[in-house]
Amino acid sequence: MKDRIMEDSRRDLIVGFAGFFVVTALLICASEGLNSEGLYLLEFKKGVHDGFNFLGNWNSSDQTPCGWKGVNCSSDPKNPVVVSISLALLNLSGTLGPSICNLANLAELNVSNNKFTGNIPKEIGNCLRLESLYLNNNQFDGQIPSELGNLPSLTWLNLCNNKISGPIPEEVGKLSSLELFLAYSNNISGPLPVSLVNLKNMRIFRVGDNFISGSIPSTISRCENLEFLGLALNNLTGNIPKEIGMLKSLTDLILWNNELTGFIPKEIGNCTNLQTLALYENKLVGEIPGEIGNIKSLTILYLYLNGLNGTIPTQIGNLSLATEIDFSSNYLSGEIPSELGQIQGLSLLFLFGNQLTGIIPDELGTLSQLDRLVLSDNKLSGNIPAALGNLSHLTNLQLGGNLLSGGIPAELGALTGLQMLNLSHNVLSGRIPAQLGNLIMLKQLVLNNNDLSGEIPRLCGGPVGGCNGNPSSCSMHPCLKGGLSATWANIITRHEGAIGVVSLVLIVILLHLMRHRLLELVCCKCKSEAMVN
């Protein structure tokens, strides 16, 4: 009996201990709750307005944040930690709270394309393992925190399209791993930091569309892996340093719309991997260096709106991959080099607003891909080459404001895709060829101030009703109903002495076209400017 009682007591004691341990374990698990990283993220969420409830599964009842929207953790099942946060394009607003900077293992933070405001927290410098930081396309203001210089692993830094002001801190030069720095379209001011020389791994540096001043440091050449240098739309002054020619990996040099002066350095011809060279809208002078012809990979060459003089170097013909060349609005003289005809992929050639002389070379008629050819406002003479009629892709042909003579070649009637034809302000004579009636896509025809005579051809290919359903375009030039013709004696000439109702209508049309001439020239400059900054 005694043994039985002792056995029962022993069993009760074991059951009691077992129950105690189970309850204790449950209490421990219950007391643990959400780990510290989850708590940091919930603290961050307090400063965020989430109008579409994208972060609805960020729950305090979870043990870890590893299943939350936009949160990625390491693969360690025993101790998963947050390694990346991707909250791009979620229409979030509010501020970037400093608590997110307590995530010690964070390698990527992406809150781009939202509506965040306020400063970039200086605590971001605590994320010592951060490799990629995307804050672009928000409304962040204040300055770039110098604490970013504490991030030795940072490789990608994107701050573009915000309202960030102040200078780029010198501490950026401590980011020895940095390969990409994007801060264009902000309000950044001050000079480029001298410490950029330390960024040996930098490949892309784009800070265009800001208020950066001072000069381009010659030491930029030490960024030997640099591929894209974008400094457009700033207040930079001084010369383009010749040391840029040492950047053998450079593919894009974008310096347009600054206050740069001096010559284009001939050393730029050493950048043999260059694809885009955009130096327009500066105060550059001197000649276009022939060494540019060494850059066989060049596709975009924009030098317009400077003070360049001298002749167009014949070496430009070596740019066999070029698609767009714009030397307009300079003081270039001499003849148009026939070597341009060697660039068979050329789609845009703008040389207007210079002092070019001589004839239009026949070789331009071999540029089968040419879409826009504008040679207006020079001193070109001779006949309009009939070979231009071979340019089957041409949509815009402007030769006005020159000294061209002879007749309008009938071959231009083969340019069935032509939308703009401006031959005004020359000394052209003879009749307007009837073949221009084949230009069914024509929207603007400007022939005023010449010595043309004879009959008005049936433009638009016939009566008004047959103009591709676009009578508004036909109204811009004389589409005579029923194919009627009228005799004009110097109606569209330099004398403009026409009489009668038909003449009055024509004059009104011509004035309308002349009013749009400058606009058309401006519109012609809507080229490939994706390289903008």
Secondary structure, DSSP 8 states (H G I E B T S, - for coil): -HHHHHHHHHHHHHHHHHHHHHHHHHHHHHHH-S-HHHHHHHHHHTTEE-TT-TTTT--TTSS-STTSTTEEE-S-SSS--EEEEE-TTS--EEE--GGGGG-TT--EEE--SSEEEEE--GGGGG-TT--EEE--SSEEESB--GGGGG-TT--EEE--SS--EE---GGGGG-TT--EEE--SSEEEEE--GGGGG-TT--EEE--SSEEES---GGGGG-TT--EEE--SS--EE---GGGGG-TT--EEE--SSEEEE---GGGGG-TT--EEE--SSEEEE---GGGGG-TT--EEE--SSEEEEE--GGGGG-TT--EEE--SSEEEEE--GGGGG-TT--EEE--SSEEES---GGGGG-TT--EEE--SS--EEE--GGGGG-TT--EEE--SSEEEE---GGGGG-TT--EEE--SSEEEE---GGGGG-TT--EEE--SSEE-EE---GGGSSGGGSTT-HHHHTTS---GGG---EESSTTSSS----SHHHHHHHHHHHHHHHTHHHHHHHTT----TT--
